[in-house]
Amino acid sequence: MEAKVTWKGRLSFEGVSDSGFTLPLGSDPSVGGDNDGFRPMELMAIGLAGCTAMDVISILQKKQQEVTGFEVRAHIQRSHEHPKVFTHVIIEYIFEGNHIDPEAVERAIELSENKYCPAQAMMAKAVTIEHRYEIIEALGSVTS
């Protein structure tokens, strides 16, 4: 895999990787930026959430679970001192659907965590990651 960022001026960059898609990177005006793009640490959080989300939904589709809506949220605490690394991560999975099996959800999350998601495997070497999920049914919700 190759990735590069190209400086666009001040603290603005454009990122591109092997897929060819581009995205803007920027910073807060308080540090000299123009608030015109993703912060690099935001991209790490999105990468983590996206990596596990793709694993989990793929596994649940193979298990023929009736998922009609799905969202993954990464709740991340960072140190207050530089380099302001991640210090604690909670990954929250929110499922909507019909008769989704909690055991299938738990297994899918476990497989993503321990086998398939490279972003999670790398990040877990540096920070504690917790997992939570909620299943929203027509008649209520199941939380763990």
KENU-677029 format. One record per residue: residue number from 1; residue in three letters; x, y, z of N, C-alpha, C in turn. Coordinates in Angstrom, 2 decimals. Example, Ala and Ser with C-alpha at 12.3 -4.5 7.8 and 13.67 -1.06 7.14 Angstrom:
BEGIN
{site 1, Ala, {13.19, -5.69, 7.80}, {12.30, -4.50, 7.80}, {13.20, -3.30, 7.80}},
{site 2, Ser, {12.85, -2.25, 7.08}, {13.67, -1.06, 7.14}, {12.90, 0.03, 7.87}},
//
This chain:
BEGIN
{site 1, Met, {0.85, -1.17, 0.00}, {0.00, 0.00, 0.00}, {0.89, 1.24, 0.00}},
{site 2, Glu, {0.49, 2.20, -0.76}, {1.17, 3.48, -0.80}, {0.16, 4.58, -0.48}},
{site 3, Ala, {0.60, 5.61, 0.20}, {-0.23, 6.77, 0.49}, {0.65, 8.01, 0.45}},
{site 4, Lys, {0.04, 9.12, 0.04}, {0.80, 10.37, 0.05}, {-0.13, 11.52, 0.36}},
{site 5, Val, {0.46, 12.58, 0.89}, {-0.25, 13.83, 1.07}, {0.53, 14.91, 0.34}},
{site 6, Thr, {-0.22, 15.81, -0.29}, {0.38, 16.91, -1.04}, {-0.05, 18.21, -0.39}},
{site 7, Trp, {0.92, 19.04, -0.09}, {0.67, 20.32, 0.55}, {-0.06, 21.25, -0.39}},
{site 8, Lys, {-1.13, 21.87, 0.11}, {-1.92, 22.82, -0.68}, {-1.75, 24.26, -0.19}},
{site 9, Gly, {-0.98, 24.46, 0.88}, {-0.77, 25.79, 1.44}, {-1.17, 25.81, 2.91}},
{site 10, Arg, {-0.55, 26.72, 3.66}, {-0.78, 26.82, 5.11}, {-0.73, 25.43, 5.73}},
{site 11, Leu, {-1.78, 24.99, 6.39}, {-1.80, 23.64, 6.96}, {-2.87, 22.79, 6.27}},
{site 12, Ser, {-2.96, 22.93, 4.96}, {-3.93, 22.18, 4.15}, {-3.20, 21.21, 3.24}},
{site 13, Phe, {-3.72, 19.99, 3.17}, {-3.12, 18.94, 2.35}, {-4.23, 18.17, 1.64}},
{site 14, Glu, {-3.84, 17.44, 0.62}, {-4.74, 16.50, -0.04}, {-4.09, 15.13, 0.04}},
{site 15, Gly, {-4.85, 14.15, 0.52}, {-4.34, 12.80, 0.64}, {-4.87, 11.91, -0.47}},
{site 16, Val, {-4.04, 10.96, -0.88}, {-4.45, 9.98, -1.88}, {-3.73, 8.67, -1.58}},
{site 17, Ser, {-4.39, 7.56, -1.89}, {-3.80, 6.24, -1.67}, {-4.02, 5.40, -2.92}},
{site 18, Asp, {-3.71, 4.13, -2.83}, {-3.78, 3.23, -3.99}, {-5.14, 3.23, -4.69}},
{site 19, Ser, {-6.21, 3.43, -3.94}, {-7.55, 3.41, -4.55}, {-7.77, 4.58, -5.49}},
{site 20, Gly, {-6.98, 5.65, -5.33}, {-7.11, 6.82, -6.19}, {-8.06, 7.87, -5.65}},
{site 21, Phe, {-8.80, 7.55, -4.60}, {-9.69, 8.55, -4.01}, {-8.86, 9.59, -3.26}},
{site 22, Thr, {-9.35, 10.81, -3.25}, {-8.64, 11.88, -2.54}, {-9.51, 12.39, -1.40}},
{site 23, Leu, {-8.83, 12.95, -0.41}, {-9.57, 13.58, 0.68}, {-8.76, 14.74, 1.22}},
{site 24, Pro, {-9.47, 15.76, 1.68}, {-8.78, 16.93, 2.22}, {-8.35, 16.71, 3.66}},
{site 25, Leu, {-7.17, 17.19, 4.00}, {-6.70, 17.20, 5.38}, {-6.47, 18.65, 5.77}},
{site 26, Gly, {-6.87, 18.98, 6.97}, {-6.71, 20.35, 7.44}, {-6.52, 20.38, 8.94}},
{site 27, Ser, {-6.48, 21.57, 9.47}, {-6.33, 21.72, 10.91}, {-7.14, 22.91, 11.39}},
{site 28, Asp, {-7.23, 22.99, 12.69}, {-8.01, 24.03, 13.34}, {-7.34, 25.40, 13.18}},
{site 29, Pro, {-8.15, 26.45, 13.05}, {-7.59, 27.79, 12.94}, {-6.72, 28.18, 14.15}},
{site 30, Ser, {-6.98, 27.58, 15.31}, {-6.20, 27.93, 16.50}, {-4.73, 27.52, 16.38}},
{site 31, Val, {-4.43, 26.62, 15.44}, {-3.04, 26.21, 15.22}, {-2.54, 26.62, 13.83}},
{site 32, Gly, {-3.28, 27.53, 13.17}, {-2.84, 28.05, 11.89}, {-3.48, 27.42, 10.68}},
{site 33, Gly, {-4.51, 26.60, 10.89}, {-5.18, 25.95, 9.77}, {-6.39, 26.72, 9.30}},
{site 34, Asp, {-7.04, 26.19, 8.27}, {-8.21, 26.82, 7.68}, {-9.49, 26.01, 7.90}},
{site 35, Asn, {-9.43, 24.98, 8.77}, {-10.60, 24.15, 9.05}, {-11.21, 23.62, 7.75}},
{site 36, Asp, {-10.36, 23.11, 6.87}, {-10.81, 22.73, 5.53}, {-10.61, 21.25, 5.20}},
{site 37, Gly, {-10.53, 20.41, 6.23}, {-10.39, 18.99, 5.95}, {-10.33, 18.17, 7.22}},
{site 38, Phe, {-10.29, 16.86, 7.03}, {-10.17, 15.94, 8.15}, {-8.86, 16.16, 8.89}},
{site 39, Arg, {-8.90, 15.96, 10.20}, {-7.68, 15.93, 10.99}, {-7.11, 14.51, 10.87}},
{site 40, Pro, {-5.81, 14.34, 10.85}, {-5.24, 13.00, 10.71}, {-5.74, 12.01, 11.77}},
{site 41, Met, {-5.90, 12.43, 13.01}, {-6.37, 11.51, 14.04}, {-7.84, 11.15, 13.84}},
{site 42, Glu, {-8.61, 12.04, 13.23}, {-9.99, 11.70, 12.87}, {-10.00, 10.57, 11.85}},
{site 43, Leu, {-9.07, 10.62, 10.92}, {-8.99, 9.56, 9.90}, {-8.63, 8.22, 10.53}},
{site 44, Met, {-7.80, 8.23, 11.55}, {-7.48, 6.98, 12.25}, {-8.74, 6.42, 12.91}},
{site 45, Ala, {-9.53, 7.28, 13.52}, {-10.78, 6.85, 14.16}, {-11.77, 6.32, 13.13}},
{site 46, Ile, {-11.90, 7.02, 12.02}, {-12.80, 6.58, 10.96}, {-12.31, 5.27, 10.36}},
{site 47, Gly, {-11.00, 5.14, 10.19}, {-10.44, 3.89, 9.68}, {-10.75, 2.72, 10.58}},
{site 48, Leu, {-10.63, 2.92, 11.89}, {-10.94, 1.86, 12.85}, {-12.42, 1.49, 12.77}},
{site 49, Ala, {-13.30, 2.48, 12.82}, {-14.73, 2.21, 12.76}, {-15.12, 1.56, 11.43}},
{site 50, Gly, {-14.56, 2.05, 10.34}, {-14.88, 1.49, 9.03}, {-14.39, 0.07, 8.85}},
{site 51, Cys, {-13.21, -0.22, 9.34}, {-12.63, -1.55, 9.22}, {-13.50, -2.59, 9.92}},
{site 52, Thr, {-13.83, -2.33, 11.17}, {-14.64, -3.30, 11.90}, {-16.08, -3.34, 11.38}},
{site 53, Ala, {-16.61, -2.21, 10.94}, {-17.97, -2.19, 10.39}, {-18.08, -3.09, 9.16}},
{site 54, Met, {-17.09, -3.01, 8.28}, {-17.13, -3.85, 7.07}, {-17.06, -5.33, 7.42}},
{site 55, Asp, {-16.22, -5.68, 8.40}, {-16.14, -7.08, 8.84}, {-17.48, -7.54, 9.39}},
{site 56, Val, {-18.00, -6.80, 10.34}, {-19.19, -7.22, 11.08}, {-20.39, -7.35, 10.16}},
{site 57, Ile, {-20.63, -6.37, 9.29}, {-21.81, -6.46, 8.42}, {-21.65, -7.60, 7.43}},
{site 58, Ser, {-20.45, -7.83, 6.95}, {-20.21, -8.94, 6.02}, {-20.51, -10.28, 6.70}},
{site 59, Ile, {-20.05, -10.45, 7.92}, {-20.29, -11.70, 8.66}, {-21.78, -11.88, 8.91}},
{site 60, Leu, {-22.46, -10.82, 9.33}, {-23.89, -10.94, 9.62}, {-24.71, -11.21, 8.36}},
{site 61, Gln, {-24.29, -10.66, 7.23}, {-24.98, -10.96, 5.97}, {-24.81, -12.44, 5.62}},
{site 62, Lys, {-23.60, -12.98, 5.83}, {-23.38, -14.40, 5.57}, {-24.20, -15.27, 6.51}},
{site 63, Lys, {-24.48, -14.77, 7.72}, {-25.29, -15.50, 8.68}, {-26.79, -15.23, 8.46}},
{site 64, Gln, {-27.09, -14.52, 7.40}, {-28.46, -14.22, 6.97}, {-29.27, -13.50, 8.05}},
{site 65, Gln, {-28.61, -12.58, 8.73}, {-29.30, -11.76, 9.72}, {-29.99, -10.61, 9.00}},
{site 66, Glu, {-31.20, -10.27, 9.45}, {-32.00, -9.22, 8.81}, {-31.62, -7.84, 9.37}},
{site 67, Val, {-30.46, -7.36, 8.97}, {-30.00, -6.03, 9.40}, {-30.51, -5.01, 8.38}},
{site 68, Thr, {-31.26, -4.02, 8.87}, {-31.79, -2.99, 7.97}, {-31.10, -1.65, 8.17}},
{site 69, Gly, {-30.38, -1.51, 9.26}, {-29.62, -0.30, 9.54}, {-28.43, -0.66, 10.42}},
{site 70, Phe, {-27.31, 0.01, 10.22}, {-26.10, -0.35, 10.97}, {-25.20, 0.86, 11.05}},
{site 71, Glu, {-24.68, 1.09, 12.25}, {-23.78, 2.22, 12.48}, {-22.72, 1.78, 13.49}},
{site 72, Val, {-21.50, 2.24, 13.28}, {-20.43, 1.98, 14.24}, {-19.88, 3.34, 14.68}},
{site 73, Arg, {-19.81, 3.51, 15.99}, {-19.29, 4.75, 16.56}, {-18.03, 4.43, 17.35}},
{site 74, Ala, {-17.00, 5.20, 17.16}, {-15.77, 5.06, 17.94}, {-15.71, 6.23, 18.91}},
{site 75, His, {-15.81, 5.92, 20.20}, {-15.71, 6.92, 21.26}, {-14.27, 6.86, 21.77}},
{site 76, Ile, {-13.54, 7.93, 21.55}, {-12.09, 7.89, 21.80}, {-11.67, 8.98, 22.77}},
{site 77, Gln, {-10.93, 8.57, 23.78}, {-10.32, 9.51, 24.70}, {-8.86, 9.69, 24.27}},
{site 78, Arg, {-8.38, 10.91, 24.40}, {-6.98, 11.21, 24.04}, {-6.27, 11.85, 25.22}},
{site 79, Ser, {-4.96, 11.70, 25.24}, {-4.19, 12.36, 26.30}, {-4.27, 13.88, 26.09}},
{site 80, His, {-4.12, 14.61, 27.17}, {-4.17, 16.07, 27.10}, {-2.83, 16.66, 26.69}},
{site 81, Glu, {-1.78, 15.89, 26.86}, {-0.44, 16.36, 26.54}, {0.01, 15.81, 25.18}},
{site 82, His, {0.85, 16.54, 24.51}, {1.39, 16.08, 23.24}, {2.22, 14.83, 23.45}},
{site 83, Pro, {2.11, 13.85, 22.61}, {1.53, 13.85, 21.27}, {0.03, 13.56, 21.20}},
{site 84, Lys, {-0.72, 13.64, 22.29}, {-2.18, 13.50, 22.33}, {-2.65, 12.19, 21.67}},
{site 85, Val, {-2.03, 11.11, 22.10}, {-2.38, 9.78, 21.58}, {-3.74, 9.34, 22.10}},
{site 86, Phe, {-4.30, 8.32, 21.46}, {-5.52, 7.71, 21.96}, {-5.17, 6.99, 23.27}},
{site 87, Thr, {-6.02, 7.14, 24.28}, {-5.76, 6.48, 25.56}, {-6.82, 5.43, 25.89}},
{site 88, His, {-7.98, 5.53, 25.30}, {-9.05, 4.56, 25.54}, {-10.04, 4.64, 24.39}},
{site 89, Val, {-10.50, 3.48, 23.92}, {-11.44, 3.44, 22.79}, {-12.61, 2.54, 23.17}},
{site 90, Ile, {-13.80, 3.03, 22.91}, {-15.01, 2.20, 22.99}, {-15.61, 2.18, 21.59}},
{site 91, Ile, {-15.74, 0.98, 21.04}, {-16.40, 0.83, 19.74}, {-17.84, 0.41, 20.02}},
{site 92, Glu, {-18.77, 1.20, 19.54}, {-20.19, 0.95, 19.76}, {-20.85, 0.58, 18.42}},
{site 93, Tyr, {-21.46, -0.58, 18.40}, {-22.15, -1.09, 17.21}, {-23.64, -0.95, 17.44}},
{site 94, Ile, {-24.34, -0.31, 16.51}, {-25.78, -0.12, 16.64}, {-26.44, -0.77, 15.42}},
{site 95, Phe, {-27.25, -1.79, 15.70}, {-27.92, -2.55, 14.65}, {-29.41, -2.28, 14.71}},
{site 96, Glu, {-30.02, -2.18, 13.54}, {-31.47, -2.14, 13.42}, {-31.86, -3.29, 12.52}},
{site 97, Gly, {-32.97, -3.94, 12.85}, {-33.40, -5.03, 12.00}, {-34.46, -5.88, 12.65}},
{site 98, Asn, {-34.67, -7.04, 12.05}, {-35.71, -7.95, 12.47}, {-35.10, -9.24, 12.99}},
{site 99, His, {-35.36, -9.52, 14.25}, {-34.94, -10.78, 14.87}, {-33.44, -11.03, 14.72}},
{site 100, Ile, {-32.63, -10.01, 14.92}, {-31.18, -10.17, 14.86}, {-30.74, -10.96, 16.09}},
{site 101, Asp, {-29.98, -12.00, 15.88}, {-29.52, -12.89, 16.93}, {-28.33, -12.26, 17.68}},
{site 102, Pro, {-28.48, -11.98, 18.98}, {-27.37, -11.39, 19.74}, {-26.11, -12.25, 19.70}},
{site 103, Glu, {-26.25, -13.56, 19.68}, {-25.07, -14.43, 19.61}, {-24.33, -14.26, 18.28}},
{site 104, Ala, {-25.08, -14.07, 17.19}, {-24.45, -13.83, 15.89}, {-23.71, -12.49, 15.90}},
{site 105, Val, {-24.30, -11.49, 16.53}, {-23.67, -10.17, 16.65}, {-22.38, -10.28, 17.45}},
{site 106, Glu, {-22.45, -10.94, 18.60}, {-21.27, -11.09, 19.45}, {-20.15, -11.83, 18.72}},
{site 107, Arg, {-20.50, -12.87, 17.98}, {-19.50, -13.64, 17.25}, {-18.88, -12.79, 16.13}},
{site 108, Ala, {-19.70, -12.02, 15.43}, {-19.19, -11.16, 14.36}, {-18.22, -10.12, 14.91}},
{site 109, Ile, {-18.57, -9.52, 16.05}, {-17.68, -8.54, 16.68}, {-16.39, -9.21, 17.11}},
{site 110, Glu, {-16.50, -10.39, 17.71}, {-15.31, -11.13, 18.15}, {-14.39, -11.48, 16.97}},
{site 111, Leu, {-14.96, -11.93, 15.87}, {-14.15, -12.26, 14.70}, {-13.45, -11.03, 14.13}},
{site 112, Ser, {-14.16, -9.91, 14.11}, {-13.53, -8.67, 13.63}, {-12.37, -8.30, 14.55}},
{site 113, Glu, {-12.62, -8.37, 15.85}, {-11.60, -7.97, 16.83}, {-10.37, -8.88, 16.77}},
{site 114, Asn, {-10.57, -10.17, 16.68}, {-9.47, -11.13, 16.85}, {-8.91, -11.74, 15.57}},
{site 115, Lys, {-9.61, -11.54, 14.45}, {-9.15, -12.21, 13.23}, {-9.03, -11.31, 12.01}},
{site 116, Tyr, {-10.03, -10.48, 11.76}, {-10.11, -9.84, 10.45}, {-9.68, -8.38, 10.36}},
{site 117, Cys, {-9.90, -7.57, 11.38}, {-9.70, -6.11, 11.25}, {-8.27, -5.69, 11.59}},
{site 118, Pro, {-7.45, -5.39, 10.57}, {-6.07, -5.00, 10.85}, {-5.96, -3.67, 11.61}},
{site 119, Ala, {-6.89, -2.76, 11.38}, {-6.84, -1.49, 12.09}, {-7.01, -1.71, 13.59}},
{site 120, Gln, {-7.93, -2.58, 13.95}, {-8.18, -2.88, 15.35}, {-6.99, -3.64, 15.96}},
{site 121, Ala, {-6.44, -4.58, 15.21}, {-5.30, -5.36, 15.70}, {-4.10, -4.44, 15.99}},
{site 122, Met, {-3.84, -3.49, 15.10}, {-2.72, -2.57, 15.31}, {-2.99, -1.64, 16.48}},
{site 123, Met, {-4.18, -1.07, 16.51}, {-4.48, -0.10, 17.55}, {-4.53, -0.74, 18.93}},
{site 124, Ala, {-4.98, -2.00, 19.01}, {-5.07, -2.70, 20.29}, {-3.70, -2.92, 20.92}},
{site 125, Lys, {-2.64, -2.84, 20.14}, {-1.28, -2.96, 20.68}, {-0.89, -1.71, 21.48}},
{site 126, Ala, {-1.62, -0.62, 21.26}, {-1.25, 0.64, 21.89}, {-2.30, 1.18, 22.86}},
{site 127, Val, {-3.54, 0.72, 22.75}, {-4.62, 1.30, 23.55}, {-5.67, 0.23, 23.86}},
{site 128, Thr, {-6.31, 0.35, 25.01}, {-7.39, -0.56, 25.36}, {-8.61, -0.24, 24.51}},
{site 129, Ile, {-9.20, -1.29, 23.92}, {-10.40, -1.14, 23.10}, {-11.50, -1.98, 23.73}},
{site 130, Glu, {-12.63, -1.33, 23.99}, {-13.82, -2.02, 24.49}, {-14.86, -2.06, 23.38}},
{site 131, His, {-15.79, -3.01, 23.49}, {-16.84, -3.17, 22.50}, {-18.20, -3.17, 23.19}},
{site 132, Arg, {-19.14, -2.49, 22.60}, {-20.53, -2.48, 23.07}, {-21.43, -2.59, 21.85}},
{site 133, Tyr, {-22.60, -3.12, 22.05}, {-23.54, -3.15, 20.94}, {-24.96, -2.94, 21.43}},
{site 134, Glu, {-25.79, -2.53, 20.50}, {-27.22, -2.38, 20.74}, {-27.95, -2.91, 19.52}},
{site 135, Ile, {-28.99, -3.66, 19.78}, {-29.85, -4.16, 18.70}, {-31.20, -3.50, 18.87}},
{site 136, Ile, {-31.64, -2.80, 17.86}, {-32.92, -2.11, 17.91}, {-33.92, -2.90, 17.08}},
{site 137, Glu, {-34.95, -3.39, 17.74}, {-36.03, -4.14, 17.11}, {-37.28, -3.26, 17.06}},
{site 138, Ala, {-38.28, -3.72, 16.37}, {-39.55, -2.99, 16.31}, {-40.18, -2.87, 17.69}},
{site 139, Leu, {-39.92, -3.84, 18.58}, {-40.54, -3.85, 19.89}, {-39.61, -3.45, 21.02}},
{site 140, Gly, {-38.43, -2.94, 20.73}, {-37.51, -2.55, 21.78}, {-36.08, -2.77, 21.40}},
{site 141, Ser, {-35.20, -2.84, 22.41}, {-33.78, -3.02, 22.10}, {-33.12, -3.95, 23.08}},
{site 142, Val, {-32.03, -4.55, 22.62}, {-31.19, -5.42, 23.43}, {-29.82, -4.76, 23.48}},
{site 143, Thr, {-29.27, -4.56, 24.67}, {-27.99, -3.87, 24.81}, {-26.99, -4.75, 25.52}},
{site 144, Ser, {-25.71, -4.66, 25.08}, {-24.64, -5.35, 25.80}, {-23.39, -4.51, 25.75}},
//
